[in-house]
């Protein structure tokens, strides 16, 4: 749990911190941002972060992990369109119209919103199970993932800092919950706790 969750935290920080923050309401700004290598790398950071969190949650609670996986599955297609689709369209003269079509397609937006809400629900399940400060911060970070998209770059970077701190703190919290016994049902493996 420690390594995947810690790496995810770093990736969630890199996503907004290194993302190109050009004025995407202009053709030149959209082309500069979406056409850059940094656009691809930073969005991939978030995508890989979602996957690593879902893996890490398996050691806390299987239900939370499944809910989070569903959310990631609903969210990742939108990220794929954003990172690869918009990058490919960046040099088109009508990039602003194309970007609007990709970003505001009702089906895509619905899946994206439901995905982020599902990941937030998975994080809230973690907080409900663990009842520790890092778990609550973790739930807050994912609960704010959707709203932060409506803020300025500084707010989005601050959210990246929050999520990084929450993931790393949760990963290394000495009071964290031990692996859920249901993970081992039917496997013949027993959960090992500290001191055993």
N, C-alpha and C positions, 0 to 999 in steps of 0.2 A: 504493500500500500504506500509506503513512504516515497519510494522513487517515482512511481507514476504520478502521484499527486503533487509532489514537489516540482517535477518537470512541467506538469500542467500549469502550475502556478506561474512559473517563469514564462511559459508560452503565452498565458493570458495577459501578462504584463507587456511582453514584446509586441503583441498584436496592436494595441492602440499607441504604444510609445514610439514604434518605428513606422507605423502606417503613414503614407504620404497624405498630408492634410492640405491639399490644394483646394481652391474654390471650385467645387464640383458643380456649381450652378452655371459655370461658363464652359464653353467648348474647350478652350485651351487648358483650363484647370482640370476638367474631367479627363482630358487626354493625358495630361502630365501625371495625374494620380493613378488612373486605371491602367495606363500603359507602362507603368514602371515595374521593375522586378520586385521592388519593395511591396507593391500591391499584392503580388502573388505570395511572397514569403510570409507577410504578416497575416494574411487571411488563412494560410495553411497552419500558422501557429495556433489560431483559435480552433480550427478543425481538429488538429491533432490533440489539442488540449481537451476537447469534449470526449474524445475516445479514451484518453488516459484517465480522465476522471471516472468514466463508467467502469473501467477495469479496476481502479482503486476501490470503488464502492462495493465491489464483490466481497471484500474482506470486512465490510461493516454490516451490510444488510442486503440480502438478495432482492427484496422487493424494491428498495431504493435504487439499486443498480438497474433493475429491469425498467423501472419508470424513467430513470435517467437515459438508458439506452434508447427507449422509444423516443424520448425528446431529441436526442442526438440524431437519431435516424430521420426524424421529421425536419430537423434544422439543416443538416448537411447538404441536401440538394440545393437549398437556397444559397448557401455559402459557395457551392460549386459554381452556380450560375454567376454569382457576384465576382468570384475570383477569376475564373477562366473565361466566362462569357463576356463580362465587361472588359476584361483585359484584351480579348480578341477584337472587340468593337471600338477600342479606345481611339483609333485613328480615323474612324468614320466621321464624315462631316456632320452627320445627324446623331452623334454619340449621346447627346442629352436626351433625345427622344427614345433612343434604343435603351438607355439606362433606365428611363422611367418605365418603359414597357416591361423590362426584366424585373425591376424592383417592386413595382406596384401591381403586378398581375395578381388578381384576387385569390387565385388558388395558391400561388406561391407565398403570398403574404399570410394566408390562413395557416398553411403548413408551418411556416417559419414561426409565427406567433404561438401556435399550439406546441411546437417543439421546444421553444424557449420556456414556455409555461410548464411543460412536462419536466424539463430539467430542473426548474425551480422547485417543482413538487418533489422530485427525487432528493434534492438538497434539503428541503424542509423535513422529509422523512428521516434523513440523517440527523438533523438537529433534534428531532423529537426522540429519536432512539438514544442519542449520546447525551444530550442536555449539558453540553460544555460550551464555554465561550467560543473556542475555535469553530465548533460545529454550527453555532448560531451565526457567526460571522460568515461562514461558508454558505449558509442558507440565504443570508442577506445579499451576498455577492451574486448568487444566481437569481435571486428574486429581483435584483436590479438590472439584470442583463438586458431585458427588453427595454425598460424605460431609458437606460443610458444612451440608446441610439438616438434619442431626441435631444440630447445635450450637445454643447460645444466640445471641441477637441479636448480642452483642459478637463472637463468633467469625465469624458470617456477615458482619458489617461488615468485620472484618479480612480475610476472604477477598476481599471486594470491593476492598479496598486492594491486596491482593496481585495480583489479576487486572488492576486498572487499571495498576499499576506495570509488570507484565509486558507488557501490550499496548503501552503507550506506549514502553517501553524497546526492545521488539522493533521497533516501527515506526521508531524513530530510530537504531537500532544501525548504526553506520558499517561494521561488518563483516558485515552481513547478506548472505545469498546473493543473487546476481543472479537475475533471472527465469529459470526453468527453460527450457532450449531446446525441450523438447517442447511448450511452450505455443505456439510459433510454427511448428511443423511444418505444412507444407501451406498456409501463409498467404502465403508470399513475404516475410514480415517477418523481419528479423534482430534478435536481442536486442542492445541497445546497452549497453555496460558503461562505467563511469567511465573517462575518459581516451581514449575513442574519438571 
